[in-house]
Amino acid sequence: MEKRLLKKDKLAGIIKNISREMLVYAPVKEEDNVLFMALKEGREPLLDFSNSRNAPKTFFFPRTEIMMKYTRTGKGMELSTGEVEVREAVLFGVRPCDARSFALLDMLFEQDKYKDPYYIARREKTTVISMACVHPPYSTCFCTSVDGSPTSGEGADILLMDIGDNYLVEFITSRGEKLLKYFGDLPKAGEAEETLKKEIAERAEKEIKSHIPAKDIKPILDNNFEHPFWETIHRKCLACGTCTYLCPTCHCFDISDEAKGSDGIRIRNWDSCMYPLFTLETSGHNPRTTQKERWRQRVMHKFKYYVDNFGAISCVGCGRCVMYCPVNLDIRKIVEDIAKL
């Protein structure tokens, strides 16, 4: 792994140079929000921010995407699927919790038996540059409770850490090392920088004040599917879907056909387990008739089913669902209450 030192005032120029040759998505200021958007003339990447409002998973798993096109002809149906066309791209400024979400989504979308070509094509063509969280986090952050870290490089190709006058730049993967040419002839990091990195990482972890027993509740969930507790957590839920649409690891989708004349498309759209129609069957039966069943599914999926299937909790502790829930439902309190059952 290459480890280099980069003067902090040089970073913005490097990102601009990269954007002249390939697509770059980065956090930018849009009114009162920080959002990941494509860089273009006049749009500057933010280098000092806590986290974005939208999770950058949208780059690999878009809200809407066309999966197939078809045309009805006199001889039948002509289908057009073909290769997924994706440009070389850079996803810059990803916080470690969001970068880790990519590693969790990889487990689902790129299994040995089941592979999602749309997700994989984007993932293989994109270099992820992550920025360690070395400044005070949001009060809603809890990454350390779900096996994360504010300075982790998991899911990233390059990790930047603010160590004072410089960034410590770690080129983690071969994909990341391909961008070395844009960074120029940087001095290599030495033992002093490694010691400083360790001190900063330890301090950053201590800054995370929110701790929940997320890794302890699976045995409880294994044996309490019908517990009366599930009647208590959903009552004020509006079924708005905010928690799922902002979540870096939620991945539910619906597939539908849209036709006009002889032409049509098959599209994939984000969906949410919080919606009443999500599990409505063609027969009219719905196995999750109330928010009780839907909230139970959300909790079970993240803290039990994903652990059963992939050995990891499907939550990175970013806190977006806590920050933006309109009725202040807090997944941290739910986990703490489950631990007391």
NORRACOR-V516283 format. One record per pair of residues at least 4 apart in sequence whose ideal C-beta (glycine too) atoms are under 7 Angstrom apart, sorted by sequence separation. I is the first residue (numbers start at 1). J is the second residue. D is the distance in Angstrom with one decimal. If there is no record, write none. Layout:
i: [I & I]
j: [J & J]
d: [D & D]
This chain:
i: [6 & 10 & 11 & 12 & 13 & 14 & 15 & 18 & 39 & 52 & 54 & 57 & 58 & 94 & 96 & 97 & 100 & 101 & 102 & 105 & 106 & 111 & 116 & 117 & 119 & 120 & 121 & 122 & 133 & 137 & 144 & 148 & 172 & 179 & 189 & 191 & 192 & 193 & 194 & 195 & 196 & 197 & 198 & 199 & 200 & 201 & 202 & 203 & 213 & 217 & 218 & 220 & 241 & 242 & 243 & 271 & 281 & 289 & 291 & 292 & 293 & 294 & 295 & 296 & 297 & 298 & 299 & 300 & 301 & 302 & 303 & 304 & 305 & 306 & 307 & 319 & 320 & 321 & 325 & 330 & 331 & 332 & 333 & 334 & 335 & 6 & 19 & 29 & 30 & 58 & 72 & 73 & 94 & 110 & 115 & 143 & 144 & 162 & 163 & 171 & 189 & 259 & 273 & 281 & 288 & 300 & 301 & 307 & 18 & 37 & 39 & 143 & 153 & 161 & 171 & 244 & 258 & 272 & 280 & 288 & 306 & 307 & 27 & 28 & 70 & 71 & 109 & 143 & 160 & 161 & 257 & 258 & 271 & 279 & 306 & 70 & 244 & 279 & 306 & 322 & 15 & 27 & 28 & 70 & 160 & 171 & 257 & 258 & 279 & 288 & 322 & 26 & 70 & 109 & 110 & 151 & 303 & 321 & 322 & 15 & 25 & 68 & 69 & 109 & 158 & 159 & 255 & 256 & 302 & 25 & 34 & 68 & 158 & 302 & 25 & 26 & 68 & 137 & 158 & 159 & 255 & 256 & 301 & 302 & 158 & 169 & 23 & 24 & 28 & 34 & 157 & 253 & 254 & 28 & 36 & 156 & 157 & 253 & 28 & 29 & 35 & 133 & 134 & 153 & 169 & 253 & 254 & 27 & 28 & 34 & 35 & 36 & 132 & 133 & 157 & 158 & 253 & 26 & 27 & 34 & 35 & 132 & 153 & 157 & 252 & 19 & 33 & 36 & 252 & 274 & 158 & 168 & 252 & 273 & 27 & 130 & 273 & 27 & 168 & 245 & 273 & 102 & 130 & 128 & 129 & 132 & 134 & 245 & 128 & 129 & 130 & 132 & 134 & 244 & 99 & 128 & 129 & 130 & 131 & 132 & 168 & 244 & 15 & 127 & 163 & 244 & 25 & 99 & 127 & 129 & 241 & 243 & 59 & 12 & 84 & 163 & 241 & 25 & 84 & 94 & 96 & 163 & 241 & 12 & 56 & 86 & 91 & 94 & 95 & 239 & 299 & 11 & 86 & 89 & 93 & 94 & 95 & 96 & 161 & 239 & 84 & 88 & 89 & 90 & 91 & 92 & 96 & 163 & 239 & 56 & 87 & 91 & 93 & 95 & 86 & 90 & 161 & 56 & 60 & 55 & 51 & 57 & 61 & 60 & 55 & 97 & 45 & 46 & 96 & 45 & 57 & 100 & 127 & 127 & 151 & 97 & 103 & 96 & 100 & 103 & 127 & 239 & 65 & 96 & 102 & 151 & 96 & 100 & 101 & 150 & 237 & 96 & 99 & 100 & 150 & 96 & 99 & 149 & 99 & 234 & 61 & 150 & 234 & 237 & 60 & 144 & 231 & 234 & 60 & 94 & 230 & 233 & 59 & 60 & 23 & 25 & 144 & 22 & 24 & 143 & 249 & 22 & 23 & 24 & 25 & 26 & 27 & 134 & 142 & 145 & 230 & 249 & 22 & 25 & 26 & 59 & 141 & 145 & 249 & 22 & 24 & 142 & 146 & 248 & 141 & 142 & 145 & 134 & 137 & 139 & 140 & 142 & 248 & 133 & 136 & 137 & 139 & 18 & 247 & 246 & 247 & 246 & 15 & 243 & 246 & 221 & 221 & 222 & 242 & 243 & 221 & 242 & 242 & 218 & 217 & 218 & 240 & 50 & 51 & 50 & 238 & 214 & 218 & 238 & 237 & 236 & 237 & 236 & 215 & 214 & 214 & 233 & 229 & 229 & 227 & 221 & 224 & 217 & 220 & 220 & 212 & 214 & 217 & 220 & 210 & 213 & 217 & 212 & 213 & 216 & 212 & 213 & 108 & 105 & 104 & 105 & 101 & 101 & 98 & 97 & 11 & 8 & 7 & 8 & 7 & 8 & 6 & 5 & 6 & 18 & 5 & 6 & 18 & 3 & 4 & 17 & 147 & 3 & 146 & 14 & 148 & 1 & 2 & 14 & 146 & 148 & 1 & 146 & 1 & 146 & 145 & 143 & 143 & 2 & 142 & 141 & 6 & 141 & 142 & 2 & 141 & 4 & 140 & 6 & 5 & 138 & 4 & 5 & 140 & 4 & 140 & 4 & 5 & 3 & 4 & 138 & 3 & 5 & 61 & 72 & 142 & 55 & 57 & 71 & 54 & 55 & 71 & 55 & 70 & 69 & 68 & 68 & 66 & 67 & 67 & 66 & 67 & 65 & 64 & 65 & 107 & 64 & 107 & 63 & 63 & 104 & 104 & 101 & 100 & 97 & 97 & 98 & 97 & 55 & 51]
j: [10 & 14 & 15 & 16 & 17 & 18 & 19 & 22 & 43 & 56 & 58 & 61 & 62 & 98 & 100 & 101 & 104 & 105 & 106 & 109 & 110 & 115 & 120 & 121 & 123 & 124 & 125 & 126 & 137 & 141 & 148 & 152 & 176 & 183 & 193 & 195 & 196 & 197 & 198 & 199 & 200 & 201 & 202 & 203 & 204 & 205 & 206 & 207 & 217 & 221 & 222 & 224 & 245 & 246 & 247 & 275 & 285 & 293 & 295 & 296 & 297 & 298 & 299 & 300 & 301 & 302 & 303 & 304 & 305 & 306 & 307 & 308 & 309 & 310 & 311 & 323 & 324 & 325 & 329 & 334 & 335 & 336 & 337 & 338 & 339 & 11 & 24 & 34 & 35 & 63 & 77 & 78 & 99 & 115 & 120 & 148 & 149 & 167 & 168 & 176 & 194 & 264 & 278 & 286 & 293 & 305 & 306 & 312 & 24 & 43 & 45 & 149 & 159 & 167 & 177 & 250 & 264 & 278 & 286 & 294 & 312 & 313 & 34 & 35 & 77 & 78 & 116 & 150 & 167 & 168 & 264 & 265 & 278 & 286 & 313 & 78 & 252 & 287 & 314 & 330 & 24 & 36 & 37 & 79 & 169 & 180 & 266 & 267 & 288 & 297 & 331 & 36 & 80 & 119 & 120 & 161 & 313 & 331 & 332 & 26 & 36 & 79 & 80 & 120 & 169 & 170 & 266 & 267 & 313 & 37 & 46 & 80 & 170 & 314 & 38 & 39 & 81 & 150 & 171 & 172 & 268 & 269 & 314 & 315 & 172 & 183 & 38 & 39 & 43 & 49 & 172 & 268 & 269 & 44 & 52 & 172 & 173 & 269 & 45 & 46 & 52 & 150 & 151 & 170 & 186 & 270 & 271 & 45 & 46 & 52 & 53 & 54 & 150 & 151 & 175 & 176 & 271 & 45 & 46 & 53 & 54 & 151 & 172 & 176 & 271 & 39 & 53 & 56 & 272 & 294 & 179 & 189 & 273 & 294 & 49 & 153 & 297 & 52 & 193 & 270 & 298 & 128 & 156 & 155 & 156 & 159 & 161 & 272 & 156 & 157 & 158 & 160 & 162 & 272 & 128 & 157 & 158 & 159 & 160 & 161 & 197 & 273 & 45 & 157 & 193 & 274 & 56 & 130 & 158 & 160 & 272 & 274 & 91 & 45 & 117 & 196 & 274 & 59 & 118 & 128 & 130 & 197 & 275 & 47 & 91 & 121 & 126 & 129 & 130 & 274 & 334 & 47 & 122 & 125 & 129 & 130 & 131 & 132 & 197 & 275 & 121 & 125 & 126 & 127 & 128 & 129 & 133 & 200 & 276 & 94 & 125 & 129 & 131 & 133 & 125 & 129 & 200 & 98 & 102 & 98 & 95 & 101 & 105 & 105 & 101 & 143 & 92 & 93 & 143 & 93 & 105 & 148 & 175 & 176 & 201 & 148 & 154 & 148 & 152 & 155 & 179 & 291 & 118 & 149 & 155 & 204 & 150 & 154 & 155 & 204 & 291 & 151 & 154 & 155 & 205 & 152 & 155 & 205 & 156 & 291 & 119 & 208 & 292 & 295 & 119 & 205 & 292 & 295 & 122 & 156 & 292 & 295 & 122 & 123 & 87 & 89 & 208 & 87 & 89 & 208 & 314 & 88 & 89 & 90 & 91 & 92 & 93 & 200 & 208 & 211 & 296 & 315 & 89 & 92 & 93 & 126 & 208 & 212 & 316 & 90 & 92 & 210 & 214 & 316 & 210 & 211 & 214 & 204 & 207 & 209 & 210 & 212 & 318 & 204 & 207 & 208 & 210 & 90 & 320 & 320 & 321 & 321 & 92 & 321 & 324 & 300 & 303 & 304 & 324 & 325 & 304 & 325 & 326 & 303 & 303 & 304 & 326 & 137 & 138 & 138 & 326 & 303 & 307 & 327 & 327 & 327 & 329 & 329 & 313 & 313 & 315 & 334 & 337 & 341 & 341 & 338 & 341 & 335 & 338 & 339 & 332 & 335 & 338 & 341 & 332 & 335 & 339 & 335 & 336 & 339 & 336 & 339 & 251 & 249 & 249 & 251 & 248 & 249 & 248 & 248 & 167 & 165 & 165 & 166 & 166 & 167 & 166 & 166 & 167 & 179 & 168 & 169 & 182 & 168 & 169 & 182 & 313 & 170 & 313 & 182 & 316 & 170 & 171 & 183 & 315 & 317 & 171 & 316 & 172 & 317 & 317 & 316 & 317 & 177 & 317 & 317 & 183 & 318 & 319 & 180 & 319 & 183 & 319 & 186 & 186 & 319 & 186 & 187 & 322 & 187 & 323 & 188 & 189 & 188 & 189 & 323 & 189 & 193 & 251 & 262 & 332 & 246 & 248 & 262 & 246 & 247 & 263 & 248 & 264 & 265 & 265 & 266 & 265 & 266 & 267 & 267 & 268 & 267 & 267 & 268 & 310 & 269 & 312 & 269 & 270 & 312 & 314 & 316 & 316 & 316 & 317 & 318 & 318 & 320 & 318]
d: [5.9 & 6.1 & 6.5 & 6.5 & 6.4 & 6.6 & 6.4 & 6.3 & 5.4 & 7.0 & 6.3 & 5.3 & 5.9 & 4.9 & 6.1 & 6.9 & 6.6 & 6.2 & 6.3 & 5.7 & 5.2 & 6.7 & 6.1 & 5.9 & 6.1 & 6.1 & 6.6 & 5.9 & 5.8 & 4.0 & 6.3 & 6.0 & 5.4 & 6.8 & 4.0 & 6.3 & 6.4 & 6.2 & 6.7 & 6.6 & 6.2 & 6.2 & 6.4 & 6.4 & 6.1 & 6.6 & 6.7 & 6.7 & 6.2 & 5.8 & 6.3 & 5.7 & 5.4 & 6.1 & 6.2 & 6.8 & 4.9 & 6.5 & 5.7 & 6.4 & 6.4 & 6.6 & 6.5 & 5.9 & 5.9 & 6.7 & 6.0 & 4.8 & 4.9 & 6.2 & 6.7 & 6.3 & 6.2 & 5.6 & 6.4 & 5.7 & 5.9 & 6.0 & 4.8 & 6.9 & 6.4 & 6.4 & 6.2 & 6.4 & 6.5 & 6.3 & 4.0 & 6.2 & 5.0 & 6.3 & 5.8 & 5.8 & 4.8 & 5.7 & 6.1 & 3.4 & 6.4 & 6.1 & 5.1 & 4.4 & 6.6 & 3.6 & 5.4 & 6.8 & 3.7 & 5.7 & 6.3 & 6.6 & 5.7 & 7.0 & 6.3 & 6.5 & 3.9 & 6.5 & 4.6 & 4.4 & 6.3 & 6.4 & 4.7 & 5.2 & 6.3 & 6.1 & 5.1 & 6.3 & 5.7 & 4.7 & 4.1 & 6.2 & 4.6 & 4.5 & 5.7 & 5.5 & 5.9 & 5.6 & 6.5 & 6.6 & 7.0 & 5.5 & 3.7 & 5.2 & 6.4 & 5.7 & 5.1 & 5.1 & 5.7 & 6.3 & 5.2 & 6.5 & 4.7 & 6.4 & 6.4 & 6.8 & 6.9 & 4.1 & 5.5 & 6.3 & 5.9 & 5.7 & 6.5 & 6.7 & 5.3 & 6.3 & 4.4 & 6.6 & 6.5 & 4.5 & 6.5 & 6.1 & 6.4 & 6.6 & 6.1 & 7.0 & 6.7 & 4.4 & 5.6 & 5.5 & 5.0 & 6.5 & 5.6 & 6.1 & 5.4 & 7.0 & 6.4 & 4.9 & 6.4 & 6.8 & 6.3 & 4.6 & 5.5 & 5.0 & 5.7 & 5.1 & 5.3 & 6.9 & 5.4 & 6.1 & 4.5 & 6.2 & 6.4 & 6.0 & 5.8 & 3.8 & 6.9 & 6.2 & 7.0 & 5.8 & 4.3 & 6.5 & 6.1 & 4.6 & 6.0 & 6.0 & 6.5 & 6.9 & 4.7 & 4.1 & 5.4 & 3.7 & 4.6 & 6.1 & 5.4 & 4.2 & 5.1 & 3.4 & 4.7 & 4.6 & 4.7 & 4.6 & 6.1 & 5.5 & 6.7 & 5.7 & 5.7 & 5.7 & 5.7 & 6.4 & 5.3 & 4.9 & 5.6 & 6.6 & 5.7 & 6.6 & 3.6 & 6.7 & 6.9 & 6.2 & 6.4 & 6.7 & 4.7 & 6.9 & 6.9 & 6.7 & 5.0 & 4.1 & 5.9 & 5.0 & 4.5 & 5.0 & 4.9 & 4.2 & 5.7 & 6.6 & 5.4 & 4.9 & 6.4 & 5.7 & 6.9 & 4.4 & 7.0 & 6.7 & 3.9 & 6.9 & 5.6 & 6.7 & 5.8 & 5.2 & 5.0 & 5.6 & 5.4 & 5.7 & 5.8 & 6.6 & 6.2 & 6.5 & 5.8 & 4.8 & 5.6 & 6.9 & 6.9 & 5.1 & 6.4 & 6.4 & 5.2 & 6.2 & 6.9 & 4.7 & 6.6 & 6.2 & 6.1 & 6.2 & 4.0 & 5.4 & 4.7 & 4.9 & 4.9 & 4.6 & 6.3 & 6.3 & 6.5 & 5.5 & 6.8 & 6.9 & 5.4 & 5.9 & 4.7 & 6.3 & 6.7 & 5.4 & 6.8 & 5.8 & 5.1 & 5.8 & 6.9 & 7.0 & 6.7 & 4.8 & 6.1 & 6.8 & 7.0 & 6.1 & 6.5 & 5.4 & 5.2 & 6.1 & 4.2 & 5.7 & 5.3 & 6.6 & 6.4 & 3.9 & 6.0 & 6.0 & 6.1 & 6.4 & 4.1 & 5.4 & 5.9 & 4.8 & 6.9 & 4.3 & 4.8 & 6.5 & 6.5 & 4.9 & 6.4 & 4.5 & 3.8 & 6.3 & 4.3 & 3.9 & 5.8 & 6.5 & 5.0 & 6.4 & 5.5 & 5.8 & 6.0 & 4.2 & 4.7 & 6.6 & 5.4 & 5.5 & 6.6 & 5.6 & 5.2 & 6.8 & 4.9 & 6.7 & 7.0 & 6.6 & 4.8 & 4.7 & 4.1 & 4.7 & 5.1 & 4.3 & 4.6 & 5.4 & 6.7 & 5.4 & 4.8 & 6.5 & 5.8 & 6.9 & 5.0 & 6.8 & 5.8 & 4.7 & 6.4 & 6.1 & 5.8 & 4.2 & 5.0 & 5.6 & 6.4 & 6.7 & 4.8 & 5.2 & 5.8 & 6.8 & 6.7 & 5.8 & 5.9 & 6.0 & 5.5 & 6.0 & 6.7 & 5.6 & 6.7 & 4.2 & 6.1 & 6.3 & 5.7 & 3.8 & 5.9 & 6.0 & 6.1 & 6.7 & 5.5 & 6.1 & 4.2 & 6.2 & 6.7 & 6.1 & 5.6 & 5.4 & 6.5 & 6.7 & 7.0 & 5.6 & 6.4 & 6.5 & 5.4 & 6.1 & 6.8 & 4.6 & 6.2 & 6.9 & 7.0 & 5.9 & 6.8 & 5.6 & 7.0 & 6.0 & 6.3 & 6.9 & 5.9 & 6.0 & 5.7 & 6.9 & 4.8 & 5.5 & 4.7 & 5.4 & 6.3 & 6.5 & 5.4 & 4.7 & 6.7 & 5.7 & 5.7 & 4.3 & 6.3 & 6.5 & 5.3 & 6.3 & 3.5 & 5.0 & 5.2 & 6.9 & 6.4 & 6.4 & 6.9 & 6.4 & 6.0 & 5.9 & 6.0 & 4.6 & 4.5 & 7.0 & 6.5 & 5.1 & 5.3 & 6.6 & 4.8 & 5.7 & 6.8 & 5.3 & 4.9 & 5.6 & 5.6 & 6.1 & 4.0 & 6.0 & 5.1 & 5.6 & 6.4 & 6.2 & 6.0 & 4.7 & 5.8 & 6.2 & 3.8 & 6.1 & 4.0 & 6.3 & 6.4 & 7.0 & 6.5 & 6.7 & 5.1 & 6.8 & 3.1 & 5.7 & 6.0 & 5.7 & 3.8 & 5.1 & 4.4 & 6.7 & 5.2 & 5.9 & 5.6 & 6.5 & 6.3 & 7.0 & 4.1 & 6.6 & 6.3 & 4.5 & 6.2 & 6.3 & 5.2 & 5.6 & 7.0 & 6.7 & 5.3 & 3.9 & 5.1 & 5.3 & 7.0 & 4.2 & 5.2 & 4.9 & 6.5 & 5.5 & 5.4 & 6.7 & 6.0 & 5.4 & 4.3 & 5.1 & 6.8 & 6.8 & 5.0 & 5.9 & 6.0 & 5.0 & 5.0 & 4.2 & 5.9 & 6.7 & 4.4 & 6.9 & 6.5]
